[in-house]
Amino acid sequence: MSRIGRCGSCIRSRTFRCGRGRGRWRDDDDGDGEISIVFDLGIGLFDTEDYEMTEGKLRIRVTLPDLWREQKMEFASDTSVATIKEQALPALLRRSEVDPASYYVEYFEKEIEDESRTLSDLEVSAGDVISLRPYDMDHPAPFNG
């Protein structure tokens, strides 16, 4: 099996060897024309040593998917979602003045409406992903009026 890129154009053109990126697509060399795909998204799902609990804290990934940013952070299991948002946003946005009220939190692609809930309430385990997303036209901020 040979290493090929994931750029998409190599797959459409059937050249399979562009070499761009961290390709994990593999050409099946037995001549039957089938392609094997190994899903390695680079997110460390199988690297459990990166996510083990240290001193009673969970090591989770906090992401800002709209900006393609993520950071591994450690929190106690009794940490509220609001606290995670307040601590993670300045680090992910790389600026100190951030309005946490203009962002919402997702866990397993569902919005967490009650940000006073803790990691243990949500049954978050080591290595899980908490996503922070800005409110926008497709997902407006809650009306407080």
N, C-alpha and C positions, 0 to 999 in steps of 0.2 A: 504494500500500500504506500502511496506517495502523498506527501503533504501538499495541500493546495490551499488557496486563499478563500476568504469568506466575502469577497467584495461584491458578489452578485453578478458582475459583468462576466467574470470568468465562467460562471455557471451557465449563464444565458448563451455565451459563445461556445460552450463546451470545450474550452481550452484547458480548464482545471488547474493551471499552474501559474497563476499570476504572482503568488508569493506575498501579496499584500496582507498586512495585519497579522494577527496571531491565529492563522487559519487552522482549523481542526477538521475541515472537510477532507475526506479521504477517497481517492479513486480506487475502485475495486479492480485489482490487477488480474483477476482470473478470467477476464475477457467476456464476461456476460453482460457488460454494459451497465451494471448497477453501481450506484454510488453509496458508500456507507457514510453516515454522518455521526460524528462523535460530538455530543453537546458538551462543550466546555466553555461556559459563559464567563469564566474568570471571576466568579463571585464566591468561591471558597466554600461551596456547600459541603464538600467532603473533607475539608481541612478543619476537623473538630478541635485541634489544638489551638487554633486562632480564636476560638469562641468559648473556651472553658471558663467557668466562673472563677474569679480571683477575689479572695477576701469577701465573699458574700455578694459580689457584684456580678451582674450579667453583662457580657460583652455582646453588644448588638450593633447592627449596621444602621446608621441614620442616613437617609438619602434625600437629595433634592433632585428628583428625576428630570424636572424641566430644564435644569442646568447641567445635568450629567455629573453631579457631585455626590460623593458619599464619604462617610467617615465611620470608622469603628470607634465606638465609645462605650464606656463602662458606667452602669447605673445600678443602684441598689434596686431590689425588686419592689420596694415600696415607693419608688419615685413616680410622681404623677406625669402624665403625658404633657401637661402644660410646662412643667419644669424641663422636660427633655427638649421641648420646642424652644424654650427660652435659652437653653444652653447650647443647643446645636446650631441654631440659625446664624449667630455671629461667626461661628467656626466655618460653616459651609458657605456662607456668602462672603466671607473674608472682609467683613466690616463690622464695626462695633455697634453702630446705631441701626437697629432693625426693629420694625414693629411686628411683634409676634401675632398680633390680632389680624394681620393681613394674610396669614397662612393657616391652613388647616392640616390635620394629621390623619394619615391613613395607616391602617394595619391590615394586611392581607387584602389590599385594594378596596377597603371599606372605610369610610370616614368615621373617625371617632368623634362623636358629637359632644360627649361629656369628657372634657379634658382633665377633670379631677380624678379620673380613673387611673389606677397604678398599673405598672407592668404585671404584677401578680394578678390583678383583676382581669387583665386581658389574656392571661396565661402565656405571656411572652417567654420564650426560652432563648438560651444562648444561641447567637447566630441569626436570629430573626431580624426582619427588616421593618423599620418604621420610616414612612415616607412623609416628607413635608412638601406641601404644594401651595402655591399662592392662589388666593381667590381670583377669579376672572369672570368674564361674561358667561362662560359655560358652567361655572360653579360659583355663583355669587355668595358673598358673605351673608350670614344670617341677619335678618331684619330685626333691629332692636328699636322699636318705636312705640 
